Every structure is written in C-alpha cells, then in structure tokens.
Amino acid sequence: MSTSVLTNGLRFARLCGLTVSMTASLGACSFISSSGPTRHMVTSSSQVLLHNDEHGRRVAYALVYVNADTQAQMSSYDPPPLFDADLTAAPEKPILVGVGDVLSVTVFESGAGGLFIPGEAGARAGNFVQIPSQQIEEAGTIQVPYAGAVQAAGRTVEAIQAEINSRLSARALEPQAVVSVTERHANQVSVLGDVLLATRFSMDASGERVLGAIARAEGPKFPSFEMLVTVQHAGHSETALLSEIAKDPKQNIALSPGDVVYVSHEPRYFLGIGATGQTNTLAQLNRRFPFGDYNITLADGLALAGGLEDDRAEPKGIFLYRRETRANLQKIGLTVPDGIPDPVPTVYVVNFLDPGGFFLASSFWMRNHDTIYVSNAPIADITKVLNLLQNASISATNGRAASQ
C-alpha cells in the first residue's frame, strides 16, 4: 500500500470521526445554518412557567402531540365573525316618509257638489282631484288645499292619508285621500368598499337587507369567504363574514335609514416556513399563504407550502404554532397554571412517519395567522457539516498549493 493511500485513509478516518463528534452535538451548534429549531429543540424546550436566564424571559408554550384522542377533543376551525344577536333579532321597522321625498296626493269625493267636484253635471269628468306633486319641505310638511300644512316627514303614507281625510271631512263629501311616493330621496343607505360599484340609494317602502344592498352595489370584488361586511348602525359597528350572511338568513339583517355598509377584502393567511418544498421554486419566494378557500386543514396548508422537501424535512417534526384558548387546552386534558396569558402559545406536533398522521393532518383545521414549521432532518445537518469540512479542506489544499 502506497504512502498516499495511507495518508488519504487517515484523513478520511479523522474526517469521519470529527463529523460524528460534531453531529452528536448539533443541537448546541450555532454556526450551522438552519431555517429554525430542530425537532429535538422544540419537543425538549417546552415549559409551562416563565423563567429568567441570561437571555431574558422566555415564552411559556404548551406542547401538544396530535393523536386520535386529542383530535377528538379539539375545536374545529375559526369561528367566523357574525352579527350580534341583538342586531339579528331586531324587528324590521317600517320605512317612513322623509324630508326630500316627493309625494302625490289625490282626493276622491263621493259625489258632485262637494269641495272639489262641481255640482253641474258634465263640468268635469271623474270624482277626484289631482294635487300637483310636491317635495316634502325641510319643516317636514306638504301643502294640501283646504287642509293646510300637513306633517309628512317621519310618518307612514297611511298616517298622512288619515290626517288629510280628517281635515277635509267637514268641507268635502266623504273625502278619501290617496298619497303615494313618486320619488324617494330620504332614508338613504350607503354601500362602499370592495364592491364593484359603490352606491348610495334611498330605501323602498318594503325595506332593505344587507345582501340586497350589496346587490345594488353589483356585488363584491372577491370571493365571499374573504369578505367582511361591516354595518354602521345607530352609532356603533357590527361585522360578519359575507359567506355566513349568505348561508344564514338571520345574518341577513334589515337595514335602517342612514346605515353604512362597508365591504372589505380580508383574506386569512398562514405562514409556511422551514423545510418545505416551496424553496425549490424559481418564482419569488413568499412564505405567507392565503387560505384560498372557506376553510383548510393542516394537510391543505402543507400542500400550499409545497409539501415536505425530500432531502431536508424531518417527517416527525411537523409543527403548527398558534395561540390556543385555555378552554380548548383544558378540553384535551392539559392543565394550564395561573399566570399564563390566555390565549396560550401552543405548538402542535404531527408525526408523518406514522401513516395515521396524514389522516390527522387532513382533519386538523387551520386558523388565521397559524404558522407551519417543518424542521430539518438530522441527515440534513450532517450534510451541512460535511460541506463545511469539505470546503475547509479545499481551502487548506489551495493554500498549501499557493505557498509552494
């Protein structure tokens, strides 16, 4: 055996020994690049109580392994925003005549010789008189001959007719007044935001509901599950998801004059970081993903993020970070000590080496602002160490060659 072969063999042995030694302490290495903590770091560092060290106070988080038992006790997806029960239960109010509306008044009499119908036969056809249409004045009144100023604003058409009849009854023959709204300018509702045509319209006598108002604005610009509808009513605001309003008739609340309907595009997002397949794309890298559907599962989220990267991902290290309510954690049997803020920072762990893990991920609902993290497999860190050593060896070889 030649000297060069022995020398190369010794070098390889020392390299392997150094690699094994370094790999054994990868968890404590800070010079090896990584997109996040290893699976061991996450699972071994969970604590319930806050404590101080030289780096300051750490965040207390709960660690939950997703299995059939915990899955059965978990709540489903995010509860969508809905209108308050007081608003949905409010009775629909009649639309009253308002200042600016144009009214038409017709008065019928039972026979000739009365106040409006001449006594001579054939002098005028018909047993009624048409009063010229008029707009309700700022004072809220209209003028009716021989009845004077009649209060119209803030009243129903039936109430206006009854007052005219009462005022004319002493002079006309069984008068019957018919009042109709020919133009509506009062009782306006505004619809704006992410709609195809922002509009302001006057409500019909039959009233108006949220979906009808949005239809007048030619509908939303984006899918209904990404649209929030805010109604400003009586000095306060209520918000609901448009798709929920469409599904639940109770959420399709009646509007009142002066209400403002604001439609906003607010899609839900999650983050997908770590050893996901999206890093292999040549397009601009974006780790923030919209749901793109009414609701998605953890499996859907991993698929959107590009799945697991074959040469990096640790299948047992699929983590989902979120802030979970204390009540939900207690449902799965986790006791949260006092002093921990609610909602509690929580890390859910799914093992994809277990074939059942795929089924669990397919029924684990994502929530807005969740973060999916896929940790590196140990072999990926070993590869990084080998690459570092190889680069160092090449640099040393090049240095010796340059000095000779």
C-alpha positions, 0 to 999 in steps of 0.5 A: 500500500502506497504512502498516499493511500495511507495518508488519504485513509487517515484523513478520511478516518479523522474526517469521519470521526470529527463529523460524528463528534460534531453531529452528536452535538448539533443541537448546541451548534450555532454556526450551522445554518438552519431555517429554525429549531430542530425537532429535538429543540422544540419537543425538549424546550417546552415549559409551562412557567416563565423563567429568567436566564441570561437571555431574558424571559422566555415564552411559556408554550404548551406542547401538544402531540396530535393523536386520535384522542386529542383530535377528538377533543379539539375545536374545529376551525375559526369561528367566523365573525357574525352579527350580534344577536341583538342586531339579528333579532331586531324587528324590521321597522317600517320605512317612513316618509322623509324630508326630500321625498316627493309625494302625490296626493289625490282626493276622491269625493263621493259625489258632485257638489262637494269641495272639489267636484262641481255640482253641474253635471258634465263640468268635469269628468271623474270624482277626484282631484289631482294635487300637483306633486310636491317635495316634502319641505325641510319643516317636514310638511306638504301643502294640501288645499283646504287642509293646510300644512300637513306633517309628512316627514317621519310618518307612514303614507297611511298616517298622512292619508288619515290626517288629510281625510280628517281635515277635509271631512267637514268641507268635502263629501266623504273625502278619501285621500290617496298619497303615494311616493313618486320619488324617494330621496330620504332614508338613504343607505350607503354601500362602499368598499370592495364592491364593484360599484359603490352606491348610495340609494334611498330605501323602498317602502318594503325595506332593505337587507344587507345582501340586497344592498350589496346587490345594488352595489353589483356585488363584491370584488372577491370571493365571499369567504374573504369578505367582511361586511361591516354595518354602521348602525345607530352609532356603533359597528357590527361585522360578519363574514359575507359567506355566513350572511349568505348561508344564514338568513338571520345574518341577513339583517334589515337595514335602517335609514342612514346605515353604512355598509362597508365591504372589505377584502380580508383574506386569512393567511398562514405562514409556511416556513422551514423545510418545505418544498416551496424553496425549490421554486424559481418564482419569488419566494413568499412564505405567507399563504392565503387560505384560498378557500372557506376553510383548510386543514393542516394537510391543505396548508402543507400542500400550499407550502409545497409539501415536505422537501425530500432531502431536508424535512424531518417527517416527525417534526411537523409543527403548527404554532398558534395561540390556543384558548385555555378552554380548548387546552383544558378540553384535551386534558392539559392543565394550564397554571395561573399566570399564563396569558390566555390565549396560550402559545401552543405548538402542535406536533404531527408525526408523518412517519406514522401513516395515521398522521396524514389522516390527522393532518387532513382533519386538523383545521387551520386558523388565521395567522397559524404558522407551519414549521417543518424542521430539518432532518438530522441527515440534513445537518450532517450534510451541512457539516460535511460541506463545511469540512469539505470546503475547509479542506479545499481551502487548506489544499489551495493554500498549501498549493499557493505557498509552494 
